[in-house]
Amino acid sequence: MLLVHPEGLGSKATNEEINISFDPVPDYGAIAKGAAGGDLFTARVEKAADLEGVINQAIEAVKGGQSAVLDCKVLSGC
Amino acid sequence: MVAMSMADGFARLTGKPQVVIVHVDVGTQGLGAAVHNASTGRAPVMVFAGLSPFTLEGEMRGSRTEYIHWIQDVPDQKLILGQYCRYSAEIKTGKNIKQMVNRALQFATSDPQGPVYLVGAREVMEEDIEPYHLAQDVWDRVELGGLPQKAVRQIAEALVGAKKPLLITGYAGRNHQTPAALVELANAVKGLRVLDTGGSDMCFPASHPAWLGLRFGIETEIKEADVIVIVDCDVPWIPTLCKPAADARVFHIDVDPLKQMMPLFYVPAQHRYRADALTSVEQVTAHIKTALGDKLDAAAASQAWDALTASHQKRLDDIAAKAQPAPDGTFGTGHLCRQLRKLCPPDTIWAVEAVTNTGFVHDNLLPELPGSWLNCGGGGLGWSGGGALGIKLASDAAHGGPGKGKFVVQVVGDGTFLFSVPGSVYWISKRYNIPVLTIVLNNKGKPGLFLSGTFEIILSLTN
């Protein structure tokens, strides 16, 4: 939309107004864990300092035979 | 969607056709965008579905016995998938069913590969037949050849004589031997750069000085190149945003150079060939080494190589600088992927469906090994849930059984995660012991949906 009309109506609307926002955010890990009958590793991570620990835990879970879902809050554009 | 995405992922990694069995018209419709993906991204998948029984008074075994047989009777069920399939047909008797299946598989596995659809009514499936045997060695796929000799000379000479040669590919890495052949070519033509504009396969190692990474149709090198060789690629550039110089020489080598599935496609190539990428690249490299050895200016080549190495290092440094966390400790996809690369096994297979974040993923995972990066090559978001499972199943099978294959990680956007039908994906994962790591890029859905909802908008990352 913005590529064709960079200054158009779409550029002035919020994501909520055009119904493309995922706010409130669903709990993606919980969706997956429920489907696996509770047998799934899940975690949320927002800070860089927490990344290594959480990723390592998830890797161990998967190597041990259990799927893992990491919900990572990421900035846009980088 | 999930079953066909699994079949797609398995087939995509192994090259071996896979089969999905679904229930009449409604099950076929449940395949969803996975059909688009298998067609657009060239995966050999056979879909089989039954048809409602065609008798209703018990005339034959299999005649209608349920309410739903009336409701699921449709005029031409093949039409649901028809335009996406390389072949679709109805099995009308059990007596030549093996030949029908073989024919369908030949279409699925012959370039350009893709989905095929077979249907059969219940009475046909219930038919008694005499067991029979086919010699399977006469049913192989069509083999694609290389370049005509004239083309080998023209392309080799053009590359060697170019000031800024560029090779653009999308899916050459589907054949895991091709990246090494591209490296050989880049070593023979010092100064050649390689750009991936597909994002569906690992095509060229990030550590090589010729690597330009993955960009969806916008890159300075395209505008500056005087010779461009396009190899197995659907969208080499987006003309409204970026195009080659008017006097650039363009060669196009592809399993499908006219893009038989796209009503609109054209590329201003002076020469185009339907040919196997690996064979063609090897032919050109061999010709350069044997016939053009004395045309290669060693001093110029050395200079070009030094310039290439310097700009490659700068590219890597710029990527690293952009992937730093923010001062408040928050981070972007780039930093996240850098950490994943560091911590996951080096031979991890990445199933990536990151939409607008794909460039950041590719820049920081820096794929190095053939077969280590997969995407469906199509626009049907949701592939990567089933796709990752199929890839893990395939890797385990290839290495001796459950748990013995490579580590598989799915990197997926938040909206796309929902499209993958996680309710099915993670039940299947648990039920069939297919453990994968899923990384959800949670940015509340923006900016992917905002700009255009398809992954062409990754242009925002390239500048």
Interface residues (C-beta under 8 A of the other chain):
Chain A: M1 L2 L3 G10 N15 I18 I20 S21 F22 D23 V25 P26 Y28 G29 I31 A32 K33 G34 A35 A36 G37 D39 L40 E46 K47 A48 A49 L51 E52 I55 N56 A58 I59 A61 V62 K63 G64 G65 Q66 S67 A68 V69 L70 D71 C72 K73 V74 L75 S76 G77 C78
Chain B: K322 A323 P325 A326 G329 T330 F331 G332 T333 G334 H335 L336 Q339 L340 L343 C344 T356 N357 F360 G403 F407 D414 G415 F417 L418 P422 G423 S424 V425 Y426 W427 S429 K430 N433 I434 P435 V436 L437 T438 I439 V440 L441 N442 N443 K444 G445 K446 P447 L449 F450 L451 S452 I457 L459 S460 L461
